[in-house]
Amino acid sequence: MATLVLQPDSISEKFGPHLSTSTGMRLDPGVVPDRVVETHCCFCGQQCGIQLLVKHNQVIGYEPWYAFPFNKGKLCPKGVKRYLQGAHPDRLLHAYKRDATSPHGFSPIPYEEAIQKVADEIGRIQNAHGPSAFASLSGASLTTEKTYLMGKFARVCLKTPYTDYNGRLCMVSAGAGNKKAFGIDRAANPWNDILRTEVVWISGANIAECAPITTDYVWQARENGAKIIVVDPRITPLARTCDLFLPIKPGRDVALFNGILHLMIKNDWIDHSFIEKYTQGFDKTAANVADWTPELTARVTGIAEKGILKAAELWGRARTSFLMHARGIEHSSHGVQNVLGAINMVLASGRIGRENCGYATITGQANGQGGREHGQKCDQLPGMRDISNPEHRAYVASVWQVDPADLPQAGVDAYEIIRKIDRGEIRGLLSISFNPIVSLPDNNFVRRALEKLEFYAAIDFFLNDTARFADIVLPGSLQEEDEGVVATAEGRVVKINKAIDCPGEAREDWRIIQDIAHALKRPHGFNFHSPREIFEELRIASKGGLADYFGVTYEKIERQHGVFWPCLSEEDTGTHRLFEPGTWNPIAKGNGPFYFPDGKARFNVATYTPPAEEVDTDYPLMLTTGRVISHFLSGTQTRRIGPLVDQCPEPYIEVHPMLAGKLGLKQGDWATLESRRGAVTLKAQVVNTIRPDTIFIPYHWAGKQSVNQLTISAQDPISHIPEYKVCAVRLRKADAPHSGAT
Amino acid sequence: MPATPNRYFYVDPSRCIGCNACVQACTECDTHKGYSMIQLDYIDRAVSTQTVPVVCMHCDSPTCAEVCPAHAIKRTGEGVVQSARKPRCIACNNCVLACPFGIPKMNTRMELMMKCDQCYDRTSIGKLPMCASVCPSQALFFGTEEEIAHLRPNSTPINAFQFGAQTITTRTRMLVPKDNVPEQLDVLSAMYQPTIGNVIEQDLLLDAMNSEESYA
């Protein structure tokens, strides 16, 4: 069915988003908690340590966890108010089935009945149309145990190749680039290497709002004398006091990196001995950047030539440096090229694999790192193994005790799954921790595709915007209602500890998945009794792979405040900094520090191509999207937390006064932004901290407020990440405010 | 942890990222749960993302207490200026109007002046205040003079402020750069521009203007 059963307002009345605020035990001073649980924030990839205060099976507040080394008690406003997601009026306490006769579109049904219905529908669709007519979509906010289980569930229980995850919208460009250049996909350094570096280069990362705690690392580096270079179409809060700001046109990052490498070579600001000893492919890459003169670079990137020259000099002459990037360069139809361009700059400098010298992509989601390691990606098996590699298949099949021939081959990316649904090739869907109707680009298409599903089951703790289209909704668990591990932006595996039990009929997500497997009468491999049991199997399944967790144990994590993978044995304390000269890894086997058989890193020719949709006279402006500090991703949680909504109640159109003046737009005026795919009407925020040819809108909202109605579904040919960061739009003043927020 | 007497609030606006973690965390403090005593404002969002968090400066000679007709505002031995005492406060607003930093807030529902008391329930037993604990950028820092000298070699703490003829000295210190005062960034001047002067504007937005007809 998967159509919207009733008008959105009727559904919202019961299922929200309603706003939670502190009341009762959460407001009374002096309430003594029953227990204090050391765990981590449920939101971003930094995974700040936090202590949750628990009373009567409710999280009533928090206390900073000063002893956790990454954040030492620091939290952003989301972390401070995260406890308000629990005991929430919108919390799903039962399973639901769609019911047009119910005033709210859904009726509660017994949990077992819902599970049986899901199993029956999976069986019916697969019997009629084959195993691949059913797909699953999962997410990188889940613990690593759950992501491992979701990958196994798709391959062993559903026997479908069609499984993918929302890291497809997040980390895949960085992951693909890192594997091409380094042979491994993990931040190369712990964040401590930022503190005493000479130059911090930040490209396409709004650190202050998307990785707030990293701010202190950058500021401390500045305090110790570092120069800060920020490349962004907007003066972000962290860019405001940087040493050099380069206002790049959205989608042109690789041109800048090539231009900088050009100047590094021209001025001999490169490390010849490092390039000779530890890399290959430099000559081809050098030839590729020969044309990227400062003049051409300036013309393509829209950055003044003097800024490019200064950046090259700061970067080129530095003795130590740390380069960071995030979705700003990765959300592109040539996202992998952008990443490779950045890595080329790092490799040519020779500044990696030693103290105070580093490179990292800043992970977005809670388990953005761990969620891309153990098999929920369409082409991956646990341990970052490759599902098309016969040896990898044989090993994992032996752990799972199945015939390797029975494992499906590689599937397709999350957006392609939606396209297959649209074409009728996929008829049933199970989703968890994914809200594609808000988070995927061109989401009017996504909605039309989902409406064609014969059956859709969603697992969530709130009725998220996509789950409203479901036939069956299963009540899953909040982060604080289960335990398991996640890997942070630094590559540090940390432990999420359970604070409270699931309320009502809600279950831990892994139980729900196993219950479906049992109801399908395909229980093989789904008989775990705890996350620890899943983790023990994951340790074995990852052993010998790139992301080797064999030496990671729950106890070691607690003892060390986390374990940096790879961690190969019980005695191994983990690998803080990758690529140190003289280190051994299982791929190079002593031949060198990088994860290729010869131990050498790879320069890759990074090719500039324009964005998929260039501006023209009909759509003369560039739209870019991103986050604000008080909301997270599709807003399923943060749009339900009162104090965070107060901080930023609705999206807005950020526009430069020069452009606003042309259109007669003043601060607070309503304006309509249109692309070839959709339109949105929001209030104008007129600020001179953005390029005048660029519009910014934050993406956390649903329905008529969703900027992803406008974005383009063009994807990178290698990583298949969508091009959220640039498409062509036009702007006009709107006469009247839009009505309805859903 | 050392007790409060040697530890001070340090505020560094150059670090502030406007995230509001301090404001949100302030509402979690047991002495004024549900109410934030911190203000965080944009200086002028139209031209900059600059924000400044304002906590109580804890004046050595607090004007709020001096103008209080009911002697409701007390300063502790360590120099922490507290919220008005409930039995004494007459909700007259004198303190609100007189404070040179705009700190005290009148809670009309409770008929009580409330203000930042440096999380007295926490700092009096050696814990850090909520705001400085969570501050992601450490624009708000709570610690000793030795710690700040070590952590912020490029900053100078200031605790004397001039209001007309009056000099106010405070327990809270503002951190200002020793040198290298950051220049105001400007997007336009950092952009590639094939021409200069008025032509820039036309060139940049030529297409936007041309396409206005298609909106009709």
Chai-1 contact restraints between the chains, C-beta under 6 A:
chainA,res_idxA,chainB,res_idxB,connection_type,confidence,min_distance_angstrom,max_distance_angstrom,comment,restraint_id
A,S22,B,G34,contact,1.0,0.0,6.0,A-B,restraint_1
A,L27,B,K33,contact,1.0,0.0,6.0,A-B,restraint_2
A,L27,B,G34,contact,1.0,0.0,6.0,A-B,restraint_3
A,P29,B,D30,contact,1.0,0.0,6.0,A-B,restraint_4
A,P29,B,K33,contact,1.0,0.0,6.0,A-B,restraint_5
A,G61,B,E28,contact,1.0,0.0,6.0,A-B,restraint_6
A,P64,B,S133,contact,1.0,0.0,6.0,A-B,restraint_7
A,G73,B,S133,contact,1.0,0.0,6.0,A-B,restraint_8
A,K74,B,V134,contact,1.0,0.0,6.0,A-B,restraint_9
A,K74,B,P136,contact,1.0,0.0,6.0,A-B,restraint_10
A,L75,B,V134,contact,1.0,0.0,6.0,A-B,restraint_11
A,C76,B,C19,contact,1.0,0.0,6.0,A-B,restraint_12
A,C76,B,A21,contact,1.0,0.0,6.0,A-B,restraint_13
A,C76,B,P136,contact,1.0,0.0,6.0,A-B,restraint_14
A,P77,B,C19,contact,1.0,0.0,6.0,A-B,restraint_15
A,P77,B,N20,contact,1.0,0.0,6.0,A-B,restraint_16
A,P77,B,A21,contact,1.0,0.0,6.0,A-B,restraint_17
A,P77,B,Q24,contact,1.0,0.0,6.0,A-B,restraint_18
A,V80,B,A21,contact,1.0,0.0,6.0,A-B,restraint_19
A,V80,B,Q24,contact,1.0,0.0,6.0,A-B,restraint_20
A,V80,B,A25,contact,1.0,0.0,6.0,A-B,restraint_21
A,V80,B,V134,contact,1.0,0.0,6.0,A-B,restraint_22
A,K81,B,Q24,contact,1.0,0.0,6.0,A-B,restraint_23
A,A208,B,I17,contact,1.0,0.0,6.0,A-B,restraint_24
A,P212,B,C19,contact,1.0,0.0,6.0,A-B,restraint_25
A,P212,B,P136,contact,1.0,0.0,6.0,A-B,restraint_26
A,I213,B,P136,contact,1.0,0.0,6.0,A-B,restraint_27
A,T215,B,I17,contact,1.0,0.0,6.0,A-B,restraint_28
A,T215,B,P136,contact,1.0,0.0,6.0,A-B,restraint_29
A,T215,B,S137,contact,1.0,0.0,6.0,A-B,restraint_30
A,D216,B,S137,contact,1.0,0.0,6.0,A-B,restraint_31
A,D216,B,Q138,contact,1.0,0.0,6.0,A-B,restraint_32
A,W219,B,R15,contact,1.0,0.0,6.0,A-B,restraint_33
A,W219,B,S137,contact,1.0,0.0,6.0,A-B,restraint_34
A,E223,B,R152,contact,1.0,0.0,6.0,A-B,restraint_35
A,E223,B,N154,contact,1.0,0.0,6.0,A-B,restraint_36
A,I235,B,L185,contact,1.0,0.0,6.0,A-B,restraint_37
A,P237,B,I17,contact,1.0,0.0,6.0,A-B,restraint_38
A,P237,B,G18,contact,1.0,0.0,6.0,A-B,restraint_39
A,P237,B,T49,contact,1.0,0.0,6.0,A-B,restraint_40
A,R240,B,T49,contact,1.0,0.0,6.0,A-B,restraint_41
A,T241,B,S14,contact,1.0,0.0,6.0,A-B,restraint_42
A,T241,B,P182,contact,1.0,0.0,6.0,A-B,restraint_43
A,F245,B,L185,contact,1.0,0.0,6.0,A-B,restraint_44
A,F245,B,A190,contact,1.0,0.0,6.0,A-B,restraint_45
A,P247,B,V187,contact,1.0,0.0,6.0,A-B,restraint_46
A,P247,B,A190,contact,1.0,0.0,6.0,A-B,restraint_47
A,P247,B,M191,contact,1.0,0.0,6.0,A-B,restraint_48
A,A298,B,Y192,contact,1.0,0.0,6.0,A-B,restraint_49
A,G302,B,M191,contact,1.0,0.0,6.0,A-B,restraint_50
A,G302,B,Y192,contact,1.0,0.0,6.0,A-B,restraint_51
A,I303,B,Y192,contact,1.0,0.0,6.0,A-B,restraint_52
A,A304,B,A190,contact,1.0,0.0,6.0,A-B,restraint_53
A,A304,B,M191,contact,1.0,0.0,6.0,A-B,restraint_54
A,A304,B,Y192,contact,1.0,0.0,6.0,A-B,restraint_55
A,G307,B,A190,contact,1.0,0.0,6.0,A-B,restraint_56
A,T617,B,D207,contact,1.0,0.0,6.0,A-B,restraint_57
A,T617,B,N210,contact,1.0,0.0,6.0,A-B,restraint_58
A,T617,B,S211,contact,1.0,0.0,6.0,A-B,restraint_59
A,D618,B,S211,contact,1.0,0.0,6.0,A-B,restraint_60
A,D618,B,S214,contact,1.0,0.0,6.0,A-B,restraint_61
A,P620,B,D207,contact,1.0,0.0,6.0,A-B,restraint_62
A,P620,B,A208,contact,1.0,0.0,6.0,A-B,restraint_63
A,P620,B,S211,contact,1.0,0.0,6.0,A-B,restraint_64
A,I629,B,C19,contact,1.0,0.0,6.0,A-B,restraint_65
A,P643,B,Q24,contact,1.0,0.0,6.0,A-B,restraint_66
A,Q647,B,N20,contact,1.0,0.0,6.0,A-B,restraint_67
A,K662,B,L205,contact,1.0,0.0,6.0,A-B,restraint_68
A,V687,B,A46,contact,1.0,0.0,6.0,A-B,restraint_69
A,N688,B,V47,contact,1.0,0.0,6.0,A-B,restraint_70
A,T689,B,T49,contact,1.0,0.0,6.0,A-B,restraint_71
A,R691,B,V187,contact,1.0,0.0,6.0,A-B,restraint_72
A,P692,B,L204,contact,1.0,0.0,6.0,A-B,restraint_73
A,D693,B,L204,contact,1.0,0.0,6.0,A-B,restraint_74
A,R730,B,S211,contact,1.0,0.0,6.0,A-B,restraint_75
A,R732,B,Y215,contact,1.0,0.0,6.0,A-B,restraint_76
